[in-house]
Amino acid sequence: MTVLQRCGKLVLLCLLASCGEGDDKGNTGAAAAGSSNAGGSSDAAGSGNGTAGSSSAGGKAPTAGSNATAGTGGGGTKPLMPTPVGETPEAKWVNVTGSLAGLESECGNMGRVAADPRVDLLVVGVALKGLFGSNDGGATWTPLGTTGDTITNRISYIAYDPISTSTFWESGIYNGGGVYKTTDSGKTFTQVGDVTHCDSVSVDFSDPARKTLLAGSHEQSQKLFRSTDAGATWKDIGKTMPEGSGFCTTSLILDSKTFLVGCGGWYGGNPGIQRSVDGGETFTQVSDAGVIGQPLLAADGAIYWAGHQQGGLYKSTDKGEHFSEVADASKVKSIEPIELPDGRIVSVGQATLVISDDGGTSWEPLGDPLPFTTNGVTYSAFRNAFYIWHWDCENAVLPDAIMRFGFDYRK
């Protein structure tokens, strides 16, 4: 039986989601909600199915329904199971770059595609040109951030607030500021402090005030910025990491005291994963594995981190105290993994997407061969589709920068 023929997932979905609102209302969650993994919303994602929420790309965007509340604080956020918008697209790779193709840019032109798990909104970042959004699955793209501070950086990450469906943070490298925040679904952005050239932003979502943030510097050793006042000021705490550490550029905040920082081993630095339990005053190396990209904090509390350079995937089930390899480079590439609403993990394999329904122990191919060497993957449960992207070092967005593949995770 192929992945596309799977069935009987609805029972599993109910078990994962507790089939209702329960005591999740108003819970702030304990984990950062990444570009493909987030909790619910106090704005519009409480009760009901597909109620309208505000969005700056195309007006109103459907929001996740009654199962889309925030997690209970034991690990990641509860999987979102929104009502899909329209029919599932065809199960083949289709170009949805649209009007973004050929847009004047620079090296790293199409930096990221992020499917907002809380509302029907795709967000992409084009270096020098800012962010664009789509409320129709990529058929059309509209500029975001048309008021407020202007984003020109090369997008590196988006962290979605698991409570407010209108709030997210963007980080980026090179041009302009390193971290920006919106509280109106991307209509307006505000630069968060004076940090620049940031590979990542991580937010303490266990704190309702969102005071603690981390921002990792691009391709720099022992350089990591921490804010304890919601980004008003930043302090470089990089020197508290072991001397000789590689580029420690990505991070995960579990709470105001517990941080994980991932280090690659490029240019002679020591790779590994660093852990702090005192808010970044000291760090201990908990893994010698070099990692890349933002880690995935899954709904069951497991943490997945992509291996750097050659590939592979590392997993922790004890809040980052220990990590073990669950997939080698022959199975998954050095691409951030994502979690589907039913808890299955998806990554990029040698020729296709790959999927695991047992926490990474085993993997099977998903879908048609990839149309290009991809820089990342995201999934929209509103559109029942995967999106992949790629870029080059020329001065314009590639004609096939973004591709879509229809996939209904419920079947």
C-alpha positions as CSV (number, residue, x, y, z in Angstrom):
1,M,0.0,0.0,0.0
2,T,1.4,3.4,-1.0
3,V,1.4,6.5,1.2
4,L,-1.2,8.1,-1.1
5,Q,-3.5,5.1,-0.5
6,R,-3.4,5.3,3.3
7,C,-6.8,5.5,5.0
8,G,-8.3,5.2,8.5
9,K,-6.5,8.3,9.7
10,L,-9.5,10.1,11.1
11,V,-9.6,8.0,14.3
12,L,-5.9,8.9,14.9
13,L,-6.6,12.5,14.2
14,C,-9.3,12.6,16.9
15,L,-6.9,10.9,19.4
16,L,-4.2,13.4,18.7
17,A,-6.5,16.4,18.9
18,S,-8.6,15.1,21.8
19,C,-11.6,15.7,19.5
20,G,-12.6,19.1,20.8
21,E,-11.7,22.2,22.8
22,G,-11.4,20.8,26.3
23,D,-9.0,22.6,28.6
24,D,-6.8,24.0,25.8
25,K,-8.5,27.3,25.6
26,G,-6.2,30.1,26.5
27,N,-3.2,27.9,27.0
28,T,-0.1,29.6,25.9
29,G,1.7,26.4,24.9
30,A,5.2,25.5,25.7
31,A,6.9,25.5,22.4
32,A,7.8,27.8,19.6
33,A,5.5,27.5,16.6
34,G,7.6,27.2,13.5
35,S,6.8,27.8,9.9
36,S,5.1,24.5,9.6
37,N,4.2,23.5,13.2
38,A,2.1,25.7,15.5
39,G,-0.7,25.7,18.0
40,G,-4.1,27.4,18.1
41,S,-5.3,30.9,18.5
42,S,-7.2,33.1,20.8
43,D,-8.1,35.4,17.9
44,A,-10.2,33.1,15.8
45,A,-9.1,29.5,16.2
46,G,-11.3,28.5,19.1
47,S,-14.6,27.0,18.3
48,G,-16.1,26.5,14.9
49,N,-14.8,25.3,11.6
50,G,-13.2,27.7,9.2
51,T,-14.3,30.9,10.7
52,A,-12.8,33.9,9.0
53,G,-9.6,35.5,10.3
54,S,-7.8,38.6,9.1
55,S,-5.0,38.5,6.6
56,S,-3.1,41.0,4.6
57,A,-3.0,38.9,1.5
58,G,-6.4,38.7,-0.2
59,G,-8.5,40.0,2.7
60,K,-10.2,37.4,4.9
61,A,-8.5,34.0,5.4
62,P,-10.1,30.9,6.9
63,T,-8.7,29.9,10.3
64,A,-8.3,26.6,11.9
65,G,-11.4,25.2,13.6
66,S,-12.2,23.7,17.0
67,N,-9.3,21.3,17.0
68,A,-6.8,24.1,16.5
69,T,-6.2,25.2,20.0
70,A,-2.8,25.5,21.6
71,G,-1.0,22.6,23.2
72,T,-1.2,21.7,26.9
73,G,2.4,22.6,27.7
74,G,3.9,19.2,27.9
75,G,5.8,19.4,24.6
76,G,5.0,20.8,21.2
77,T,1.7,22.4,20.2
78,K,-1.3,20.3,19.5
79,P,-1.6,19.5,15.7
80,L,-3.8,21.8,13.8
81,M,-6.6,20.2,11.8
82,P,-8.3,23.0,9.9
83,T,-11.1,22.5,7.4
84,P,-9.5,22.4,3.9
85,V,-10.4,25.2,1.5
86,G,-11.7,23.7,-1.7
87,E,-10.6,20.4,-3.2
88,T,-7.2,18.8,-2.9
89,P,-5.0,19.8,-5.8
90,E,-3.8,17.2,-8.2
91,A,-1.0,14.9,-6.8
92,K,1.7,16.1,-9.1
93,W,4.3,18.9,-8.9
94,V,2.8,22.1,-10.3
95,N,4.6,25.5,-10.7
96,V,2.9,28.2,-8.5
97,T,5.7,30.8,-8.7
98,G,3.3,33.0,-10.7
99,S,4.0,36.8,-10.7
100,L,7.1,36.3,-8.5
101,A,9.0,34.7,-11.3
102,G,11.7,36.9,-12.6
103,L,11.4,39.4,-9.8
104,E,14.7,41.3,-9.4
105,S,16.6,40.1,-6.4
106,E,20.0,38.7,-5.5
107,C,21.7,35.5,-4.3
108,G,19.3,33.5,-2.2
109,N,16.4,35.1,-4.1
110,M,13.6,32.8,-2.9
111,G,14.6,32.3,0.7
112,R,11.6,30.4,2.2
113,V,8.0,29.4,1.7
114,A,6.0,29.1,5.0
115,A,2.5,27.8,5.3
116,D,0.8,29.4,8.2
117,P,-0.7,26.6,10.2
118,R,-3.3,28.8,11.9
119,V,-4.9,30.6,8.9
120,D,-5.0,30.1,5.1
121,L,-1.9,32.1,4.3
122,L,1.3,31.2,2.5
123,V,4.2,33.6,3.1
124,V,7.3,33.8,1.0
125,G,10.4,35.9,1.2
126,V,12.2,37.4,-1.7
127,A,15.6,39.0,-1.0
128,L,15.6,42.8,-1.3
129,K,11.8,42.8,-2.1
130,G,10.3,41.6,1.2
131,L,7.5,39.2,2.0
132,F,4.6,38.2,-0.2
133,G,1.4,36.4,0.8
134,S,-1.2,34.1,-0.9
135,N,-4.7,33.3,0.3
136,D,-5.4,31.1,-2.7
137,G,-2.8,28.4,-2.5
138,G,-0.2,30.2,-4.6
139,A,-2.4,31.2,-7.5
140,T,-1.7,34.8,-6.7
141,W,0.8,36.7,-4.6
142,T,0.4,40.0,-2.8
143,P,3.1,42.2,-1.1
144,L,3.0,42.1,2.7
145,G,4.4,44.7,5.0
146,T,3.2,47.7,2.9
147,T,3.2,49.8,6.0
148,G,5.7,50.1,8.9
149,D,9.3,49.0,8.7
150,T,10.4,47.7,5.4
151,I,11.9,44.2,5.1
152,T,14.7,43.7,2.6
153,N,16.6,40.9,4.2
154,R,17.0,37.3,2.9
155,I,14.4,35.6,5.0
156,S,15.7,32.8,7.2
157,Y,12.8,31.8,9.4
158,I,9.2,32.5,10.5
159,A,8.0,31.8,14.0
160,Y,4.2,31.7,14.4
161,D,2.6,32.7,17.7
162,P,0.5,29.7,18.8
163,I,-2.1,31.9,20.4
164,S,-2.5,35.0,18.3
165,T,-3.3,34.1,14.7
166,S,-2.2,37.6,13.6
167,T,1.3,37.5,15.1
168,F,4.5,36.1,13.7
169,W,8.2,37.0,13.7
170,E,10.5,37.0,10.7
171,S,14.3,36.7,10.7
172,G,16.7,37.3,7.9
173,I,20.3,37.8,6.8
174,Y,22.3,40.5,5.0
175,N,20.1,43.5,4.1
176,G,18.3,45.5,6.7
177,G,17.2,44.3,10.2
178,G,17.6,40.8,11.5
179,V,14.2,40.3,13.2
180,Y,10.8,41.8,12.5
181,K,7.4,41.2,14.1
182,T,3.8,41.7,12.9
183,T,0.6,41.7,14.9
184,D,-1.8,42.2,12.0
185,S,-1.1,39.2,9.8
186,G,1.7,40.9,7.8
187,K,0.1,44.2,6.9
188,T,2.6,46.1,9.1
189,F,6.0,45.0,10.4
190,T,8.1,46.5,13.2
191,Q,11.9,45.9,13.4
192,V,12.6,44.1,16.7
193,G,15.6,45.9,18.2
194,D,19.0,46.4,16.5
195,V,20.1,42.8,15.7
196,T,21.1,42.1,12.2
197,H,22.2,39.2,9.9
198,C,20.2,36.5,11.8
199,D,19.8,32.9,10.7
200,S,16.9,32.3,13.1
201,V,14.6,33.7,15.7
202,S,13.1,31.7,18.6
203,V,10.5,32.9,21.0
204,D,9.5,31.7,24.5
205,F,5.9,30.8,23.9
206,S,5.5,29.4,27.5
207,D,5.5,33.1,28.6
208,P,2.3,35.0,27.7
209,A,4.4,38.2,27.4
210,R,6.8,36.6,24.9
211,K,9.7,38.3,26.6
212,T,12.6,35.9,25.9
213,L,13.9,35.6,22.3
214,L,17.0,34.2,20.7
215,A,18.5,35.3,17.4
216,G,21.4,33.3,15.8
217,S,24.0,35.2,13.8
218,H,24.7,34.0,10.3
219,E,28.0,32.1,9.8
220,Q,29.6,33.3,13.0
221,S,31.1,31.4,15.9
222,Q,30.2,32.1,19.5
223,K,27.7,34.7,18.6
224,L,24.1,34.4,19.8
225,F,21.8,37.2,20.8
226,R,19.3,37.0,23.7
227,S,16.5,39.4,24.6
228,T,14.6,39.3,27.9
229,D,12.4,42.3,27.1
230,A,10.6,41.1,24.0
231,G,13.3,42.4,21.7
232,A,13.7,46.0,22.9
233,T,17.3,45.2,23.8
234,W,19.6,42.3,22.9
235,K,22.7,40.9,24.6
236,D,25.4,38.7,22.8
237,I,25.7,35.6,24.9
238,G,27.7,33.7,22.4
239,K,30.8,33.6,24.5
240,T,29.1,31.4,27.0
241,M,29.1,28.5,24.5
242,P,32.2,26.3,24.4
243,E,35.3,27.8,22.8
244,G,35.9,26.4,19.3
245,S,32.2,25.9,18.6
246,G,31.1,26.0,15.0
247,F,28.5,28.2,13.6
248,C,25.8,28.0,16.2
249,T,23.1,29.8,14.4
250,T,19.7,28.1,15.1
251,S,17.9,27.6,18.4
252,L,14.9,26.5,20.3
253,I,13.5,28.0,23.5
254,L,11.6,25.5,25.6
255,D,11.1,28.0,28.4
256,S,12.8,31.1,29.8
257,K,15.7,29.0,31.2
258,T,16.0,26.1,28.8
259,F,17.6,26.8,25.4
260,L,18.9,24.5,22.7
261,V,21.4,25.8,20.1
262,G,22.4,23.9,17.0
263,C,26.0,24.2,15.6
264,G,27.4,23.2,12.3
265,G,31.0,22.3,11.7
266,W,31.8,24.4,8.7
267,Y,35.3,26.0,8.4
268,G,36.9,24.0,11.2
269,G,34.5,24.7,14.1
270,N,33.2,22.0,16.3
271,P,29.7,20.8,15.5
272,G,27.1,19.8,18.0
273,I,24.0,20.7,20.0
274,Q,24.4,23.0,23.0
275,R,21.9,23.1,25.9
276,S,21.4,25.7,28.6
277,V,19.2,25.4,31.7
278,D,20.0,28.8,33.2
279,G,18.8,31.1,30.5
280,G,22.0,31.1,28.5
281,E,24.5,31.8,31.2
282,T,26.2,28.5,30.6
283,F,25.9,25.8,27.9
284,T,26.6,22.1,27.9
285,Q,27.2,20.1,24.7
286,V,24.6,17.3,24.6
287,S,25.4,16.0,21.1
288,D,28.4,15.9,18.8
289,A,26.2,15.8,15.7
290,G,26.4,18.8,13.5
291,V,22.9,20.1,12.7
292,I,21.4,22.7,10.4
293,G,18.2,24.7,10.2
294,Q,15.5,25.2,12.9
295,P,14.6,22.1,14.9
296,L,11.0,20.7,14.8
297,L,9.3,20.5,18.2
298,A,6.6,17.9,17.5
299,A,3.3,17.7,19.2
300,D,4.3,14.8,21.3
301,G,7.3,16.7,22.7
302,A,9.9,15.0,20.5
303,I,12.6,17.3,19.0
304,Y,13.9,16.6,15.4
305,W,17.0,18.3,14.0
306,A,18.4,17.9,10.5
307,G,22.0,16.9,10.2
308,H,24.3,19.3,8.5
309,Q,26.2,18.9,5.2
310,Q,25.6,15.2,4.4
311,G,22.2,14.9,5.9
312,G,20.5,12.7,8.4
313,L,18.1,13.4,11.2
314,Y,18.5,13.5,15.0
315,K,15.8,13.1,17.7
316,S,15.4,13.9,21.4
317,T,12.6,12.6,23.6
318,D,13.8,14.2,26.8
319,K,13.6,18.0,26.1
320,G,17.0,18.0,24.5
321,E,19.1,16.2,27.2
322,H,20.1,13.5,24.7
323,F,19.9,13.1,20.9
324,S,20.1,10.0,18.7
325,E,20.2,9.5,15.0
326,V,16.9,8.2,13.6
327,A,17.8,8.5,9.9
328,D,21.1,8.6,8.1
329,A,22.0,10.6,5.0
330,S,20.8,7.9,2.7
331,K,17.2,8.5,3.9
332,V,16.9,12.2,4.5
333,K,18.8,15.3,3.4
334,S,19.9,18.3,5.3
335,I,16.4,19.9,5.2
336,E,14.3,21.0,8.1
337,P,11.6,18.3,8.8
338,I,7.9,19.2,9.2
339,E,5.0,17.6,11.0
340,L,1.7,16.8,9.4
341,P,-1.5,17.5,11.4
342,D,-1.8,13.7,12.2
343,G,1.7,13.6,13.7
344,R,3.6,12.0,10.8
345,I,7.0,13.5,10.0
346,V,8.0,14.5,6.5
347,S,11.4,15.3,5.2
348,V,13.3,15.4,1.9
349,G,14.8,12.2,0.6
350,Q,17.2,11.5,-2.2
351,A,14.6,11.6,-4.9
352,T,11.2,12.3,-3.3
353,L,9.7,13.6,-0.2
354,V,9.8,10.9,2.5
355,I,7.3,10.3,5.4
356,S,7.5,8.4,8.7
357,D,4.6,7.3,10.9
358,D,6.7,5.9,13.7
359,G,8.7,8.9,14.9
360,G,11.5,8.5,12.3
361,T,12.3,4.8,12.8
362,S,11.2,4.0,9.2
363,W,10.6,6.0,6.1
364,E,8.8,5.6,2.8
365,P,8.7,7.6,-0.4
366,L,5.9,10.2,-0.8
367,G,4.7,11.4,-4.1
368,D,6.4,11.9,-7.5
369,P,10.1,12.6,-7.9
370,L,11.2,16.1,-6.8
371,P,11.4,18.5,-9.8
372,F,14.6,20.1,-8.5
373,T,17.0,20.1,-5.6
374,T,14.9,21.7,-3.0
375,N,15.9,24.1,-0.3
376,G,12.9,23.3,1.9
377,V,9.4,21.9,2.3
378,T,6.2,23.1,4.0
379,Y,2.6,21.8,4.2
380,S,-0.7,23.7,4.2
381,A,-3.5,21.8,5.8
382,F,-5.9,24.4,4.4
383,R,-4.8,23.6,0.9
384,N,-4.0,19.9,1.4
385,A,-0.7,20.5,-0.4
386,F,3.1,20.5,0.0
387,Y,5.1,23.4,-1.2
388,I,8.8,23.2,-2.0
389,W,11.2,26.0,-3.2
390,H,14.7,26.7,-4.5
391,W,17.0,29.6,-5.2
392,D,20.2,30.4,-6.9
393,C,22.9,33.1,-6.8
394,E,21.6,35.1,-9.8
395,N,19.7,38.4,-9.6
396,A,16.2,37.2,-10.2
397,V,13.6,34.8,-8.8
398,L,13.7,31.5,-10.7
399,P,10.8,30.8,-13.1
400,D,10.0,27.6,-11.1
401,A,11.0,28.8,-7.7
402,I,7.9,27.4,-5.9
403,M,6.2,24.1,-6.7
404,R,3.0,22.5,-5.2
405,F,2.0,18.9,-4.7
406,G,-1.6,17.9,-3.7
407,F,-1.7,15.6,-0.7
408,D,-4.7,15.0,1.7
409,Y,-3.1,13.8,4.9
410,R,-6.5,12.5,6.1
411,K,-6.6,9.7,3.6
